[in-house]
Every structure is written in structure tokens, then in C-alpha cells.
Amino acid sequence: MHYVMKHIEQYLLSCRELTAFRSQNGWIDKNSLNYEIIEQNDSHVIAFVQFEEILMEGPGCVASRIPCQGRLHLTLDRYGRVSHATLL
């Protein structure tokens, strides 16, 4: 179980699907990324994901942080690694 969680964390840190949860095309603050497993079996996980979207104003100035959230269906391979993600 622990190794599956590690695979999920690694996947979420680099997946493109999270961009669909942004509201204003800002940056995803990976340090604020948090998730909760809603449902799980050997072949999939449904995760509730939360993070902050960073909006910039000028070079290097953070204008605001917007809370974002959504659910993902993560398909797992036989080793517990995420092979595919779908928005819910």
C-alpha cells in the first residue's frame, strides 16, 4: 500500500491533468499539492486533489493564490504505478 501512495504522489507532481482544475491558467504550487484517496482497489484509485494556483503580476511578483480542487480517476498497472488519469 505504501508503494502505491508513493507512485501516486510522483505521478501527481508531474501530471498534466491537474491543469484542468486551474481557474486562470496560473502555476500549480507543487508544495501545496495534497490529495485524499476516496476509493481504491487493485486496478484504480479515485483521488480528491487540492492545490494552490499561483497568479503572477510582473516578473517574480505573486499577485494571488487561488485554491483549486478536483477528482481524478487513476488507473494502476500491476505494479501499482499510475498508467492513466481521467478527470471526474
C-alpha positions in Angstrom: 0.0 0.0 0.0 2.8 2.4 0.9 4.5 1.9 -2.5 1.2 2.7 -4.3 0.9 6.0 -2.4 4.5 6.9 -3.4 3.7 6.2 -7.1 0.5 8.4 -6.8 2.5 11.3 -5.3 5.1 11.1 -8.0 2.5 11.0 -10.7 0.6 13.9 -9.4 3.7 16.1 -9.2 4.1 15.8 -12.9 0.7 15.1 -14.5 -0.9 17.4 -17.0 -4.4 16.6 -15.8 -4.2 18.9 -12.8 -4.1 21.9 -15.2 -7.8 21.4 -15.9 -8.5 22.3 -12.2 -6.8 25.8 -12.6 -9.1 28.8 -12.9 -6.9 31.4 -14.5 -4.0 29.5 -16.2 -1.6 30.2 -13.4 1.1 27.9 -12.0 0.4 24.9 -9.8 2.2 25.3 -6.4 3.5 21.8 -6.1 4.4 22.4 -2.4 0.7 22.9 -1.7 -0.4 19.7 -3.5 -2.5 17.5 -1.3 -4.7 14.5 -2.1 -7.0 12.1 -0.4 -7.9 8.6 -1.6 -11.7 8.4 -1.9 -11.9 4.9 -3.4 -9.2 2.2 -4.2 -8.9 -1.3 -5.5 -6.1 -3.2 -7.3 -6.7 -1.6 -10.6 -7.7 2.0 -9.9 -7.8 4.9 -7.4 -10.1 7.8 -7.2 -8.3 10.8 -5.6 -9.6 14.1 -4.4 -6.8 16.6 -5.2 -6.2 20.1 -3.8 -3.5 22.7 -4.6 -3.0 26.4 -4.9 -2.8 28.1 -8.2 -0.2 31.0 -8.3 -1.0 34.1 -10.3 1.9 36.3 -11.1 2.0 40.1 -11.5 5.1 41.3 -13.2 8.4 39.5 -13.0 8.7 37.4 -9.8 5.7 39.0 -8.0 3.0 36.8 -6.7 -0.4 38.5 -7.3 -2.5 35.9 -5.6 -3.1 32.3 -4.7 -6.3 30.6 -5.7 -7.4 27.3 -4.1 -8.1 24.6 -6.7 -9.6 21.1 -6.3 -10.9 18.2 -8.3 -11.2 14.5 -8.6 -9.1 12.1 -10.7 -9.6 8.5 -11.6 -6.1 6.9 -11.7 -5.7 3.6 -13.4 -3.0 1.5 -11.9 -0.8 -1.1 -13.6 0.1 -4.4 -12.0 3.0 -2.8 -10.1 0.8 -0.1 -8.5 2.1 2.6 -10.8 -0.3 5.1 -12.4 -0.7 4.3 -16.1 -3.6 6.7 -16.9 -5.6 9.5 -15.4 -9.0 10.8 -16.2 -10.9 13.8 -14.8 -14.1 13.1 -12.9 
